[in-house]
Amino acid sequence: MSDQRFFSARLKMVESQIQYRGITNQRVLDAMLSVPRHCFVSKMYRDIAYEDHPIPIGWGQTISQPYIVALMSSLLDLSGNETVLEIGTGSGYQAAILSFLAKKVISIEFIPELYQAAKKVLRSLSITNVEVTCADGSNGYQQKAPYSGILVTAAAPEPPASLFDQLTPDGRMVIPVGGPGVQVLQVWAQENNSWQADSILPVAFVPLRGKAGWSDSDWC
């Protein structure tokens, strides 16, 4: 595809997949239109980068369906001045979207090869407010806490308790919770000084790895 065809595909993606499904946050729509999704997949998948489904990125991982990326970003309800933690960098695409919505993004990736690839593509796009680290992020990243938002891009057995300690009192966490084939996207926020969850919709994510995530034997 030419640059113009990529832009046309991106515009169609925003209109037919994201706006059509009810995402109205203009900052999220602008971010989805601005970030070249095709740069975050291998060359063999670039012609389908803007289609309405996940795409493999290697090591058993995927780049999420565009609508899910937009929905999770919208659910954080960011104004632009926040520091946000992303757990599960993957391709780097979600971090790139968040870079348009927050002041600073800390993104943690468990798989070294994906960490290196994501850093490279983010650098090539001159995205400077995303800091990518290779570590076990299942319990968060205390070094840069607190965060106004935490976004987890892999399914957890339950929301790790340590993540709540790293959120600001008015912060929000978006996380898929559940096991193989049975997951729900949750949004956590404080109500009456306690953390409460809203369940948004069923989802299908790869498992969260690490101390607070799934083991190979439990995820099958």
C-alpha positions in Angstrom: 0.0 0.0 0.0 1.0 3.6 -0.6 1.0 6.1 2.3 -2.3 7.5 0.9 -3.9 4.0 0.9 -2.7 3.4 4.4 -4.3 6.7 5.5 -7.5 5.8 3.7 -7.6 2.4 5.4 -7.0 4.1 8.8 -9.8 6.6 8.2 -12.2 3.8 7.2 -11.1 1.9 10.4 -11.9 4.8 12.6 -15.3 5.5 11.0 -16.6 2.0 10.4 -15.1 0.0 13.4 -14.7 2.6 16.2 -17.2 5.5 15.7 -19.8 3.0 14.4 -19.5 1.0 17.7 -20.1 4.1 19.8 -16.6 5.5 20.7 -17.2 9.3 20.8 -14.1 10.5 22.6 -12.6 12.9 20.0 -9.0 12.6 21.5 -9.1 8.8 21.1 -10.5 9.0 17.6 -7.7 11.5 16.6 -5.1 9.2 18.2 -6.4 6.2 16.3 -6.3 8.2 13.0 -2.8 9.6 13.7 -0.9 6.4 14.7 0.2 4.2 11.7 -1.0 0.8 12.9 0.8 -0.9 9.9 4.1 0.1 11.3 3.5 -2.2 14.3 3.0 -5.5 12.4 5.4 -7.5 10.2 5.5 -6.7 6.5 3.5 -9.9 5.7 0.5 -8.4 7.6 0.7 -4.8 6.6 -2.0 -5.0 4.0 -4.5 -6.2 6.6 -3.3 -4.0 9.5 -6.5 -1.9 9.6 -8.9 -4.8 9.4 -11.3 -5.6 12.3 -9.4 -8.3 14.1 -6.2 -9.0 16.1 -3.0 -9.8 14.2 -0.1 -12.1 15.3 3.1 -10.4 16.3 5.1 -13.5 17.3 5.9 -15.3 20.5 2.3 -16.2 20.9 1.2 -12.6 21.2 -1.1 -10.4 19.1 -1.8 -6.7 18.4 -5.4 -6.2 19.6 -8.4 -5.5 17.4 -8.6 -1.7 16.7 -11.9 -1.3 18.4 -10.6 -2.9 21.6 -7.6 -0.6 21.6 -9.9 2.4 21.2 -12.3 1.2 23.8 -9.7 0.5 26.5 -8.0 3.9 25.8 -11.4 5.6 26.1 -12.2 3.9 29.4 -9.2 5.4 31.0 -10.8 8.8 30.5 -7.5 10.7 30.2 -7.3 14.5 29.9 -3.6 14.7 28.7 -1.7 15.5 31.9 -1.5 12.0 33.4 1.2 9.5 33.9 -0.1 6.1 32.7 1.2 2.5 33.2 0.7 0.0 30.5 1.3 -3.7 31.4 2.1 -5.6 28.2 3.8 -3.5 25.6 3.4 -6.1 22.9 3.9 -4.5 19.5 3.9 -1.0 21.1 0.7 0.1 19.3 -1.4 0.6 22.4 1.5 2.6 24.0 1.6 4.8 20.9 -2.1 5.5 21.1 -1.7 6.4 24.8 1.2 8.7 24.0 -1.4 11.0 22.3 -3.7 10.9 25.3 -1.3 11.1 28.4 1.7 13.2 29.4 3.8 10.1 30.1 3.4 6.4 29.4 5.4 3.7 31.2 5.1 0.5 29.4 6.3 -2.9 30.7 7.0 -5.9 28.4 7.7 -9.5 29.7 9.2 -10.8 26.4 12.6 -9.4 25.6 12.2 -9.7 21.8 8.9 -7.8 21.8 10.5 -5.2 24.1 13.3 -4.5 21.6 11.0 -4.4 18.6 8.5 -2.1 20.3 11.3 0.3 21.4 12.6 0.4 17.8 9.3 1.2 16.2 8.3 3.8 18.8 11.7 5.5 18.3 11.3 5.4 14.5 8.0 7.3 14.9 9.6 9.9 17.1 7.3 9.1 20.0 9.3 10.4 23.0 6.9 10.3 25.9 6.8 6.5 26.1 9.3 4.7 28.3 9.5 0.9 27.6 11.0 -1.5 30.2 11.6 -5.2 30.0 10.4 -6.7 33.3 7.7 -8.7 35.0 4.9 -6.1 35.1 2.2 -8.3 36.6 2.6 -6.5 39.9 3.0 -3.2 38.3 6.0 -0.9 38.3 6.5 0.7 41.7 9.5 2.8 40.6 7.4 5.3 38.6 4.2 5.2 40.7 1.7 6.6 41.3 -0.3 6.4 38.1 -3.5 8.1 37.1 -4.3 5.2 34.9 -3.2 1.6 34.5 -4.0 -0.4 31.4 -3.4 -4.2 31.3 -3.3 -5.8 27.9 -3.4 -9.4 29.0 -5.9 -11.5 30.9 -5.2 -11.7 34.7 -6.6 -14.4 37.0 -7.8 -11.4 39.2 -6.8 -7.8 39.4 -3.4 -7.8 41.2 -3.7 -6.1 44.6 -0.4 -4.3 44.1 -1.8 -2.3 41.2 -4.4 -0.6 43.3 -1.6 0.6 45.6 0.1 2.3 42.5 -3.0 4.2 41.4 -3.8 7.7 42.5 -7.0 8.0 44.5 -8.9 9.3 41.4 -7.1 6.9 39.1 -8.7 4.1 36.9 -7.6 0.7 35.9 -8.7 -1.1 32.8 -8.0 -4.8 32.8 -9.3 -8.1 31.3 -10.0 -10.7 34.0 -10.5 -14.4 33.5 -9.1 -17.5 32.0 -9.0 -19.2 28.5 -12.1 -18.3 26.7 -13.9 -16.8 29.7 -12.8 -13.2 30.2 -14.5 -9.8 31.0 -13.1 -6.3 30.5 -13.3 -4.5 33.8 -12.8 -0.8 34.8 -11.8 -0.2 38.4 -12.3 3.2 40.1 -12.9 4.4 43.7 -16.4 4.9 45.0 -16.9 5.9 48.7 -13.2 5.2 49.4 -13.2 1.7 48.0 -12.3 0.2 44.7 -15.3 -0.9 42.6 -15.4 -2.6 39.2 -17.6 -2.1 36.2 -17.8 -5.0 33.8 -17.8 -3.7 30.2 -18.0 -6.7 27.8 -16.6 -10.2 27.1 -13.1 -10.2 25.6 -10.4 -12.6 24.5 -6.8 -11.8 25.4 -3.6 -13.7 25.8 -2.6 -14.6 29.4 -0.9 -12.2 31.7 2.5 -13.7 32.6 4.6 -13.2 35.7 4.2 -13.6 39.4 0.6 -12.3 39.5 -0.3 -13.8 36.2 -1.1 -17.2 34.7 1.4 -20.2 34.7 1.7 -22.4 31.6 0.1 -25.3 33.5 -2.9 -23.2 34.5 -3.5 -21.6 31.1 -4.2 -24.4 28.6 
